[in-house]
Amino acid sequence: MKRRLFLYTTLIIFTGLLCFFAASVYMTHNNNLRIAKDTVMETARIFAGFYGSEADISAFVNAGYDTRVTVISRDGSVLADNRPLDFDAMTSHLNRPEIRAALDGTPAAFVRYSETLGLNLIYYAIKADSGDDFVIIRTAIPVAKIDAYLIQSLPLLIFLFFIIVLLCFVLSRGMIRKTVKPFESIERKLRMLSDGEYISESEPLAVSYYEIDKITKGIDEIAHILQGSFKSLRDEKNKVGYIVNNISDGIFAVDESKNITMINSAALNIFEAKPDITERSMSYLFYDKVLTSAVNDCVDHEQSAFIEFSFNGRIYLVTVKRLPETKLTMVVLSDVTDSRASEKRREEFFANASHELKTPLTAIKGFNELTAINNKDGNIKKYIESITRETDRMLSLIGDMLKLSELENAKIARPVSVSLANVVNEVCETLSAAINEKSLSLEIAGDGAVEAEPEHVYELVKNLVENAVRYNNQNGKISVAIESGKKNTWLFIFDDGIGISPEEQTRIFERFYRVEKSRSQRGGGTGLGLSIVKHICALYGWKLSLKSKLGMGTEITVLFE
Ligand code: ADP
């Protein structure tokens, strides 16, 4: 900047002075010319005054003045000249502009080249009385003479010109240095700011300018605000870093090139890696195919994943997710080894207890039936009936509990194409006694096939239709519709029964949750039906949805994808 400013200033000074110099020379020359013209005219008038008087004109003519004086007759021939010239050889002067102007009575000065003398001259001519006639007195000065002084003083003028240029050059250099100094200080501050260095206080400027002072103050203020922000950002980063490193879940992030950009201590422990793994490819961290393809899918197609991953004898639930508005993919590994073990123990206990209870209950039921055959007493018969009802209920409860625990560990072993209409008809036939008891109208429409194990489809339909019957009113309506699309099949089960309030709707899929315990029990409900339905849907990836209004009815939809 300094160098450029300096160059521009020098150029401006030089051009300015040069213009001034040229204008001065031109004006001096013009002035000299005007003075010379006046002199030539005045001399001519003096000579004209003397002409024909007692004084002899030849005395003037021969005096050898710088001014050339010529006496010309009216026919244009030269009568006398103070230059030693051959008059006879001279042509008629009548065509000379100054002579013509004198003859016309409008004498004027003319600058022109003299063929006779071979010079540029300033000419002036005037008529002079010569008694009976007149002559023309002409005076002339060489043009070179008028600029003689100017040309003489030109070297001195040029010298002065360069001295002034040099002086301006030195002064402007000093001025530019002073002017630029505050900008250098501003530049230094901005650099410190961008390097994240701390600017303690406003550094006083060598030369103070109001406008620059304002800019410097502004920069100081911005610097302080930024420093504050940087500090809180640093603190925040440290805090986040501390939290992330103390989280028990393993966390790491990869960029678009699948290089690790961040990894916390837990993840380093899981993979037995060192902190210098950052900036390196994730393949240095693990080789697992499933996890690698989940991360690749998320990086390349923004597909989130939730997978299970086993490593070094531990089980991890892994969430792979693209962080919004960044190009980072985040991987979180939660160790579920212990909770899986206790869950397994709980499920085993659940299954074993159900099994253990089933055997004595079946025996009680058998003995009860035998007692009923051998006992005709009315009172005892009542007790026996109540024992039969309760053992049936307990057996159905244990049956549901066993189904649920089976479903928890179930795998889809032999899926076949199952007609939903067939299953619905079969279920409705089994439930016909209950349907008739409530005088319910039943409508079944459409058909569609699903790929699944038949007993799972049966269990799902049975539980849903059973609920539509159980929680319906006398003379109510049930309609079952099956729709089959290109890719998907839908099952809609509608009843205009008691309905479910919005608060209960989120809870009815929980185990043993019943809105109205007595009504559920009376109808043979165990509180496990919808849990079984939910587990079957989860096993196949089907979507279950519920629409219900208290007092109006319920519609359950299963989307078989
Ligand atoms: P239950 O064996 O008691 O029927 P479910 O798990 O099948 O157990 O249902 C849970 C609860 O949801 C039921 O107790 C009942 O209150 C409510 N429910 C389920 N289906 C319906 C329905 N179609 N209409 C009204 N309430 C229902």
Boltz pocket constraint, residues with backbone or C-beta under 6 A from the ligand:
constraints:
  - pocket:
      binder: B
      contacts: [[A, 463], [A, 464], [A, 467], [A, 468], [A, 470], [A, 471], [A, 495], [A, 497], [A, 498], [A, 499], [A, 500], [A, 508], [A, 509], [A, 510], [A, 513], [A, 514], [A, 515], [A, 516], [A, 520], [A, 521], [A, 524], [A, 525], [A, 526], [A, 527], [A, 528], [A, 529], [A, 530], [A, 531], [A, 553], [A, 554]]
      max_distance: 6.0
